[in-house]
Structures are given as C-alpha cells and as structure tokens.
Amino acid sequence: MIEEGNSLVTAPKHGSKISRCMVVEGDVKSCEAIIIDGTVNGSVTCEDSVVVQKSGIVKGKIEAKAILLEGKVEGPLEASDIELGVSAKLTGYILANRARVAGMVDGDILSKESLEVCKGAEVITYECVSPYIVVNGYIRGEVRANEMLDVRSGATIEGDVEVKELQTEGSGNIFGAISRFLDNVDADN
C-alpha cells in the first residue's frame, strides 16, 4: 500500500531532455530516463523513468518503468509506478502497479497494488480498480477496491462502489450504491 505523503516516483538527475522550445513529431524511444519540457506528438517508450514537467505536453501513449506527470498528456500511461502532480492533466487511462493522483484524470484507472487520490485531485472515470484505494479528493465514476477502500475526511465519490472492506473518516462522502465482495461463502449456510 502507498504510504501517505511519500512520492512514488522521483525525478531522475540524468537523462535525455526535450526542452521547452522543442516539438518532436513522431515516436520517442529511449533506454535512459527522459525529461519532457517541450511537446511530443507521438508515443514515448522508455526503459527507465519519464518525467513530463509542467510545460511538457505529450499527445500519445507513454510506456515506461516509472512516470511522473506534472504537465499534460492526451493518451494512456503504462508503468509500474505512476504519479500525477497537482498541475497534471491526463486524458487517457492509467495502468500501473501503484498510482498516486494529485491532479486531474479523465479516464479509467487500473492499479494492480494500490491507488491514492490526493486532496484536490479530480478523477472523472468509468472505473477505478485497485486492491487498496485511499481517496482524499474527488472521483466521479465506479470504484472497485477488492481489499480496502479508505474514504478520508472531505473526499467525495459520486458513483457506485464495490468493496471488500470500507473505511470512512469524518465528512467523507459516497453518493451511489455500495456493494460488498464476499469471502468464499458456503452456499448451505
């Protein structure tokens, strides 16, 4: 599970840089970290980390070991660890082992281990799925936590929720139906 307040992805100190004044038309592939300050109109594939800084824009899929997004992406993100900072705007899905969202997402989220939606974050989705989900921000759409859903004070979920365990704190809100995963239940009982 994600420890609250700890970053999932740290910005690399070295790597290839696409500077603010650069526009790349076409796909980018690299075996070392990529820092994007400019614009990429194509997919980005990297064996290391990809960082899209505040002024960075990617119109295409990003696939990497880890992704840190502070800028704008129109396309899916796929990585082991994905973190969206407060200025991040994503239109596309997230596929990760662990994900943390502090910015805006318009798309589905599938996080195989854990998902944190931070205070101030806004997620518009058809479906968010992860074993462990901590919500401090806003989600509109279906949420499925097959282990634990933790809705913190001030958080809001507008949509149906399916959980094994539900924990709420203070003024956390869920506007929608709540259903529970059942452990292996013997049909004769």
N, C-alpha and C positions, 0 to 999 in steps of 0.2 A: 504494500500500500504506500501511497505517496505521503511523505511527512509534510504537514502543512508548513508553508513558508520556505521550503527548500527548493532550489531550482532543479529541474530535471536535466537541462542542457546548459552547458557553459560555452560561451563563445570561444572559438579557437584563437590562439595567439598568432598562428601562421596559416597560410593557405593562399589560394588564388582569390583575387578580388576583382569584382566587376564594379568599377567606380560609378559614382553618381551621374557622370556625364556620358556613360556608355549605354548603348542599346544593342543587345545581342538578338539577332533574328535567327532563330534555329535552336536546336537542342544543345545542351551543355553537359559534358561528361567529364568527371574528374576522379582521380584516386586519392586526392588530398582535399582538405576542407575548402569550402567555397563561401566567400562572404559577398553578398549581393547588396550593393548600394544603388545600382542603376536598374535597368529594365531588361528582363529576359522574356522574349516572346517565343517560348518553346519549353520543352521539358528539361528538368535538371536531374541528373543521376549522379550520385556521389557515393563512394565507398566510405567516406568519413562524414563529418558534420556539414550541414548547410545552414547558414545564417542569412536571413533576409532582414536587413536593417530597416529603420523607419522610412527611409526614402526609397527602399527597394520595392520593385514590382515584378512578379512572375506571373505570366499568363500561360500556364501549363502545369503538368504534374511534377511534384518534387518527390524523389525517392532517394533516401539516404540512411545512414546509420542513426543519425540524430538530426532533428530540425528545430531551430529556434526562429520563430517568426515575430518580427516587430513591424513589418511593413504589410504589403497587400499581395495576396495570392488568389488567382482565379484558376482553380484546379485542385486535384486531390493531393493530400500529403500522406506519405507512407514511410514510416521509420520505426525503429524500436522505441525511441523516446521523442516526444513532440511537445514543445512548449510554445504557447502563443502569449506574447506580452500584451500589456494594456493597449498599445496602439495597433495591434494586429487586426487585420480584416481578412477572413478566409471565406471564399465562396467555393465550396467543394468539400469532399468528405475527409475524415481523419481515420487512418488505420494505423494503430500503434500497439505496443505492449503497455506503455504508460503514457498518459497525456495530461497536460495541465493547460487550461484555457483561462486567460485573464482578459482577452479581447473579445472580438466578435466572430462568430461562426455561423454561416448559413449552409448547413449540410449535415449529413449523418456522422456519427462518431462511433467507432468500434475500437475499444481499448481492451486488450486481452487480459491485463492485470489490474489497472486502476485508472480512474479519471477524476480530476479535480476541476470544478468550475468555480473560479475565484470570485470574490466580491467585485461587483462592477462588470463582470463578464456577461455577455448576451449570446445565447445559443438558440438558433432557430433550426429545428431539425425534424425529420420524420421519426428518427430513432437514435437514442444514445444507449449503447450497450457496453457494460463492463461488470466484472465481478464486484468491485468496490468503487462506489461513486460518492464523492463528497461535493455537495452543492452549497456554495456561498453566494452565487449570483442568480441568474435568470435562465431558465430553459423553457422553451415552448416546443412541445412535441412529446413523443412517448419516451419513457425512461425504463430501462430494464437492468436491474442490478441483481445478478443471480447469487450474490452473497450478502452485501450490506449497502444500503442507501442511507447516507447521513445528510439530512437537510438542516443546515445551520440557520441561526437567527438572521432574519432579513432576506433569506433566499426564497425564490418562488419557482415552482414548477407548474406550468399550465399544460396539462396533458395526462394521459393515463400512465400509471406507474405499476410495474411488476417487480416484486422484491422477494427475497428470502427473509431478510431482516430489515426493519425500518427504524431509524433513529431520528428524532426531530429535536430541535433546540429552540427555545424562545419563540420568536414570531416567524418561524419557517412556515411556508405555505405550499400546499399541494392542491391545485384545482383540477380535479379529474378523478377517475376511478382508481382505486388501489386494489391490486390483487396480489396474492402471496404464492410463491413457489412452495410446494410442499415437499418435505423429505420423502423418501420411499415409504409410502403409506400402504399398509396391508389392507387390501380391499375387504377382508372379512371383518374388520374392526369397526 
